[in-house]
Amino acid sequence: MIYIHSVGTLGRVEGEELDVKAAWKAISAKMIRRTDRFIQLALLGAHEALKAHTLSQNTALYMASGQGNLAVFKRLRDQRYIHKQPPKPVDFINSLSNTAGFYVAQYFGITGKNLNVSRLNNVAETLLLLAQNDLELGHESEILLGGVDELQEPYPFTRKTLGICDDTVLGEGSNWLLLSANKEDALASLVYEKERFSLKELQSYLLTLDKDIMYTFAQKSATLLQKELHNILDETHIFNSVNGYFETSGLFTLVDFTKNGSGTLIYILLEGDKYRLIRLERLN
């Protein structure tokens, strides 16, 4: 079991506007040089999580993204193949896999392990399991864990590359949790169950749980999961936390429940043909 000590979120859905430069100016009169919008999203979300906390210098930073900094890749592509020019140095540097993590660590003055993971399907959840293992084994004492995904246009092409339905509302987000193995002053406890369930095993297990528990689902498989479990779960106990679709939206759900929920939340996700559970319990 690990503990959540602080959370922060920033995001929007398609059709809304989010001026990250204006949001940063509200925090600091000086814009951090050589950053782009993706990096600024990461900084803003992390700042929201840590505005009332001081990190120890050896705090680790784990960051997940389904797409990574895709906008800078598009700019590099255009510079090279359309404009027939060499890439701008700033864009080239920002295309590195963990540039955003570097800027977040630099801003908060931390020098611990700095990881960046990017892939489709359950990327934030996978990183959360790694963070839990590292904290429980004592490899880290404190981890700032975040997920950042930037909304890309054109939207129909983005839906196609993400493998989602045409009527799915897209979003973007920067969602962060400060984690440790220390319960003192924690907002919530979190357990990523290591057991993997078949559908039948999952149905049997859910029937043993307290009737007051709330449930939610990984966004990409939510429709399928609700269909398979509709005879097991009370619809009034479904925690609907949606901020548009993006690959790390699971962290938004955990942040939202930590801030606004009560009791216990079971987060259900699908990995291949097996099911996994994350158990989040509010402590105050």
C-alpha positions in Angstrom: 0.0 0.0 0.0 1.2 3.5 -0.8 -0.2 6.9 0.0 -1.3 10.0 -1.9 -0.2 13.3 -0.2 -1.2 15.8 -2.8 -2.9 16.0 -6.2 -3.1 18.5 -9.1 -5.0 18.7 -12.4 -5.2 20.9 -15.4 -7.1 20.1 -18.6 -9.8 20.8 -21.2 -12.0 19.1 -23.7 -12.3 19.8 -27.4 -14.2 23.0 -28.0 -12.7 24.7 -24.9 -9.7 26.9 -24.8 -6.7 26.7 -22.5 -4.1 29.4 -22.7 -1.2 27.9 -21.0 1.0 31.0 -21.3 -1.7 33.1 -19.5 -2.0 30.4 -16.9 1.7 30.4 -16.3 1.8 34.2 -16.1 -0.7 33.9 -13.3 1.8 31.9 -11.4 5.0 33.6 -12.4 5.8 36.8 -14.3 8.7 35.1 -16.0 8.1 32.4 -18.6 10.5 29.5 -18.5 12.7 29.9 -21.6 12.9 27.3 -24.4 9.7 25.5 -23.4 6.7 24.6 -25.6 3.0 24.0 -24.8 3.5 20.4 -23.9 6.2 21.2 -21.4 4.2 24.1 -20.0 1.2 21.7 -19.5 3.5 19.5 -17.4 4.8 22.4 -15.4 1.3 23.8 -14.7 -0.2 20.4 -13.5 2.8 19.7 -11.3 2.7 23.2 -9.8 -1.0 22.7 -9.0 -0.1 19.5 -7.1 2.8 21.0 -5.2 1.8 24.6 -4.5 1.4 23.7 -0.8 4.3 21.2 -0.6 8.1 21.4 -0.5 9.8 18.4 -2.0 12.9 16.8 -0.7 15.8 17.0 -3.2 15.9 13.3 -3.9 12.2 13.0 -4.8 11.8 10.9 -7.9 9.8 12.1 -10.9 7.8 9.6 -13.0 6.0 10.9 -16.0 3.7 9.1 -18.5 2.2 10.1 -21.8 0.3 8.2 -24.4 1.6 10.3 -27.3 4.6 12.2 -25.9 5.3 15.6 -27.3 3.7 15.0 -30.6 3.4 18.7 -31.5 7.1 19.2 -31.6 7.5 16.1 -33.8 5.1 17.6 -36.2 7.1 20.8 -36.3 10.3 19.0 -36.9 8.6 17.0 -39.7 7.4 20.2 -41.4 10.8 21.9 -41.0 12.6 19.0 -42.6 10.2 17.8 -45.3 8.0 20.8 -46.2 10.2 23.8 -45.6 13.4 21.9 -46.4 15.2 23.5 -43.5 17.2 22.1 -40.6 15.3 21.7 -37.3 15.2 24.6 -34.9 17.6 23.8 -32.0 14.9 24.4 -29.4 12.5 22.0 -31.2 15.2 19.4 -31.6 16.0 19.6 -27.8 12.3 19.5 -26.8 11.8 16.4 -29.0 13.9 14.3 -26.6 11.8 11.8 -24.6 12.2 13.4 -21.2 12.7 17.1 -21.8 9.4 17.9 -20.0 10.5 15.8 -17.0 13.8 17.7 -17.0 12.1 21.1 -16.8 9.7 19.9 -14.1 12.6 18.6 -12.0 14.6 21.7 -12.6 11.7 24.0 -11.6 11.1 22.1 -8.3 14.8 21.6 -7.6 14.7 17.8 -7.4 17.5 15.5 -8.6 16.1 12.0 -8.0 15.3 9.4 -10.6 13.6 10.9 -13.6 11.6 8.5 -15.8 9.4 9.0 -18.8 7.2 6.4 -20.3 5.1 6.8 -23.5 2.9 4.2 -25.2 -0.7 3.4 -26.1 -3.0 1.7 -23.6 -2.7 1.9 -19.8 0.5 3.9 -19.8 -0.3 5.8 -16.6 -1.6 2.7 -14.9 1.6 0.8 -15.7 3.8 3.6 -14.4 1.7 3.7 -11.2 2.3 0.0 -10.6 6.1 0.7 -11.1 5.9 3.5 -8.6 4.1 1.4 -6.1 6.7 -1.4 -6.4 9.6 1.1 -6.0 8.1 2.7 -2.9 7.2 -0.6 -1.2 10.7 -2.0 -1.9 12.3 1.2 -0.5 13.9 2.1 -3.8 12.3 5.6 -3.5 11.0 7.5 -0.5 8.8 10.0 -2.5 7.6 10.0 -6.1 6.0 12.8 -8.0 4.0 11.0 -10.7 2.2 12.7 -13.5 0.5 12.0 -16.8 0.5 14.6 -19.6 -1.2 14.4 -23.0 -1.8 17.3 -25.4 -4.9 17.6 -27.6 -3.9 17.4 -31.3 -5.7 18.5 -34.4 -7.2 17.5 -36.7 -9.5 15.7 -34.3 -10.8 13.0 -36.8 -7.2 11.9 -37.4 -6.4 11.9 -33.7 -9.4 9.7 -33.0 -8.2 7.3 -35.7 -4.7 7.1 -34.4 -6.0 6.5 -30.8 -8.4 3.8 -32.0 -11.5 5.3 -30.5 -15.0 6.0 -31.8 -15.9 9.0 -33.9 -18.4 10.3 -31.3 -15.8 10.2 -28.4 -15.0 13.7 -27.0 -11.3 14.3 -27.0 -9.4 16.1 -24.2 -6.0 16.9 -22.8 -4.7 16.9 -19.3 -1.8 17.3 -16.9 -2.6 15.2 -13.8 -0.2 14.6 -10.9 0.0 12.7 -7.6 2.6 13.0 -4.9 3.2 9.5 -3.5 5.1 7.9 -0.7 5.0 4.9 1.6 4.3 7.1 4.6 0.7 7.4 5.9 1.2 10.5 7.9 -0.8 13.5 6.6 -1.9 11.5 3.5 -5.1 12.3 1.7 -5.7 8.7 0.4 -4.3 5.2 0.3 -3.7 3.4 -3.0 -3.2 -0.3 -3.8 -2.6 -1.5 -7.3 -3.7 -5.2 -7.0 -1.0 -7.5 -8.4 -3.5 -10.3 -9.1 -4.9 -10.5 -12.7 -8.5 -11.7 -13.0 -10.5 -13.5 -15.6 -13.9 -12.1 -16.2 -15.5 -14.9 -14.1 -13.0 -14.4 -11.3 -13.5 -10.6 -11.4 -17.3 -11.0 -11.2 -16.9 -13.4 -8.2 -14.5 -11.1 -6.4 -16.6 -8.0 -6.9 -19.6 -9.7 -5.2 -17.5 -10.1 -2.0 -16.9 -6.4 -1.6 -18.8 -3.9 0.6 -22.0 -2.6 -1.0 -21.0 1.1 -0.4 -17.8 0.9 -2.6 -17.7 3.1 -5.7 -16.5 1.9 -9.1 -15.0 3.3 -12.2 -13.3 2.0 -15.4 -10.3 2.7 -17.6 -11.7 5.1 -20.2 -10.9 3.1 -23.3 -12.6 0.0 -22.1 -15.4 1.6 -20.0 -18.2 0.6 -22.4 -17.1 -3.0 -22.6 -16.5 -3.3 -18.8 -19.9 -1.7 -17.9 -21.6 -4.2 -20.3 -19.8 -7.2 -18.8 -20.4 -6.2 -15.2 -23.8 -4.6 -15.4 -25.4 -7.5 -13.4 -22.8 -7.2 -10.7 -22.5 -3.4 -10.0 -25.0 -1.0 -8.8 -25.3 1.8 -11.4 -25.7 4.4 -8.6 -22.2 3.4 -7.4 -20.4 4.2 -10.7 -18.0 7.2 -10.2 -18.2 9.0 -13.6 -15.2 11.2 -13.9 -14.7 12.3 -17.5 -12.6 15.1 -18.9 -12.5 14.1 -22.5 -10.5 11.2 -23.9 -6.7 11.1 -23.6 -4.3 8.3 -22.9 -3.5 9.3 -19.3 -7.0 10.2 -18.3 -7.0 7.4 -15.6 -4.8 9.7 -13.5 -7.5 12.4 -13.8 -10.0 10.0 -12.4 -7.8 9.1 -9.4 -7.1 12.8 -8.8 -10.8 13.7 -9.0 -11.8 11.1 -6.5 -9.0 12.1 -4.1 -10.3 15.7 -4.3 -14.0 15.2 -4.5 -15.0 11.6 -3.6 -15.5 9.8 -0.4 -15.0 6.2 0.9 -13.4 3.7 -1.5 -13.0 3.6 -5.2 -12.3 0.5 -7.3 -10.7 1.3 -10.6 -11.1 -1.5 -13.1 -8.9 -1.8 -16.2 -8.4 -4.4 -19.0 -5.0 -5.8 -20.0 -5.3 -8.1 -22.9 -7.9 -10.7 -21.8 -7.3 -10.1 -18.0 -8.6 -7.5 -15.6 -6.7 -5.5 -13.0 -7.9 -3.4 -10.1 -6.6 -0.2 -8.4 -8.1 0.4 -4.9 -8.2 4.0 -3.8 -9.4 4.9 -0.3 -10.0 8.5 1.0 -8.5 8.9 4.5 -9.9 12.3 5.4 
